[in-house]
């Protein structure tokens, strides 16, 4: 199959979150499985300055944006020794900026125009480059117009006759919701601005558009696929998703083990595998304690956290828990990230009061994130909701036992340590069900108790996690099935 992916992010060109990891890794895995893969990205400043070779395709054209003529050209790079083609929509007015979606003042006010232009340019470029894809795989709201163009035959592109569409929701909370007067920017007729297709409480909703028009819909874990069909996690689109449930499936994101594996991780103090994890993790723990200026002790457990300081990530529970327990519990805390000031201020105060118990770095450091995964004994992810999550998967491979809330991808990838799962040989971590202070407290204290009182069981948890396979090979096989089902659906409707 020829798969064209349309995304706002992909490593190593542009990244703000997990979307970039998916769109940088999945095409490579699909290519190794014999498929032809092309990826379309906006020509952001940072993408074009990535340092990788970029060439001009000599394809350029003008798009009519509600009466204003906007030109662009298509540039090209490759990944995986040329196996994956990366195309950039180069339009400096829209994309030559410091940020991808906004700056210190918030989201760019013209994001609706920027990404409507991006989608329209991709539709035109695929035609002019004669790519003739079998599947166009769209990711998040920034590409949500593409399925609508296919189904409505907007612009009468030849490639529409051969392609089916797949829409992947990475985080339903981000929907691309804009005022109704932006509808002309999409190029689509006002007849599609209705409650069943593009309209959402009087506004234009680009993610809803993609969901409505796509042949098949995926999201990033089976549990999250179920959760978003309910009002609590549906962000207003649960009804739309329930109506599409026969075309909706969850596929857990994969891990790039060429980057995240302690056997060959260049960021950590000592490489190790399941056969020598005790000595390897001990060396990495000592290195982490030194870097974070904590007392060096192999006996004291280290609990790591990496990510945004936000309620979604569980900080409304974590803040009071740390304030109450940090002096009482025999543990060290290593925290990396940034986010809401109220949480950052509380962490600063705790680090000042308890410098031998907690160390915080207010930044995003890829190297330090690797060191935390290798040097910590446990990794805490108490997210209120988590579509997939990757750090718990990294933690399993690094022998860093995950402590998680039972939601989304966390529920699908970590098995709670209890009497039944211990006896059946399935336990890999510690999971709390109810999103509450007491449940979080019990989870952390249970893990600390096993660590200190039952080293044999702890070693079993570490080794079982390290031996699990959450690679992209498994996820790619599931996507192949989805692509076939999308084409079957399009054929049933007479579009192929």
TAQUI-V911806 format. One record per backbone hydrogen bond with DSSP energy under -1.0 kcal/mol. CO is the residue of the C=O (numbers start at 1). NH is the residue of the N-H. Records with the same first field share a line. If there is no record, write none. Layout:
CO->NH  NH
This chain:
1->36
2->134  135
3->38
4->137
5->40
6->139
10->13  14
14->10
17->20
18->22
19->23
20->11  24
21->25
22->26
25->29
26->30
27->31
28->32
30->35
31->34
36->3
37->85
38->5
39->87
40->7
41->89
42->44
44->48
47->50
55->76
59->74
61->72
63->70
64->66
65->68
68->65
70->63
72->61
73->90
74->57
75->88
76->55
77->86
79->84
80->83
84->79
85->39
86->77
87->41
88->75
89->43
90->73
91->94  95
92->96
95->45  97
101->108
103->106
106->103
108->111
110->114
111->115
112->116
113->117
114->118
115->119
116->120
117->121
118->122
119->123
120->124
121->125
122->126
123->127
124->128
125->129
126->131
134->164
135->4
136->166
137->6
138->168
140->143
141->144
143->146
145->149
146->150
147->151
148->152
149->154
153->156
157->160
158->161
159->162
164->136
165->216
166->138
167->218
168->140
171->174
175->207
176->206
178->204
179->182
180->183
182->185
183->186
189->192
190->193
192->194  198
194->197  199
198->205
200->203
203->200
204->178
205->209
206->210
207->211
208->212
209->213
210->214
216->167
217->249
218->169
219->251
221->225
222->226
223->227
224->228
226->229
227->230
230->234
234->237
237->241
238->242
239->243
242->245
244->247
245->248
247->217
249->219
255->257
256->259  260
261->264
262->272
273->276
276->280
277->281
278->282
279->283
280->284
281->285
282->286
283->287
284->288
285->289
286->290
287->291
288->292
289->294
301->332
302->377  378
303->334
304->380
305->336
308->310
309->340
310->315
311->314
312->384  385
314->317  318
315->319
317->321
318->322
319->323
320->324
321->325
322->326
325->329
329->331
332->303
333->359
334->305
335->361
336->307
338->309
340->344
341->345
342->346
343->347
344->348
345->349
346->350
347->351
348->352
349->353
350->354
354->357  358
357->333
359->335
361->337  363
365->369
366->370
367->371
368->372
369->373
370->374
371->375
372->376
377->401
378->304
379->403
381->405
386->409
390->394
391->395
392->396
393->397
394->398
395->400
396->399
401->379
402->430
403->381
404->432
405->407
407->410  411
410->414
415->428  429
418->422
419->423
420->424
421->426  427
429->417
430->404
432->406
434->436
436->440
437->441
438->442
439->443
440->444
441->445
442->446
443->447
444->448
445->449
446->450
447->451
448->452
449->453
450->454
454->458
455->459
456->460
457->461
458->462
459->463
460->464
461->465
462->466
463->467
465->468
470->255
471->475
472->476
473->477
474->478
475->479
476->480
477->481
478->482
479->483
480->484
481->485
482->486
483->487
484->488
485->489
486->490
487->491
488->492
489->493
490->495
491->494
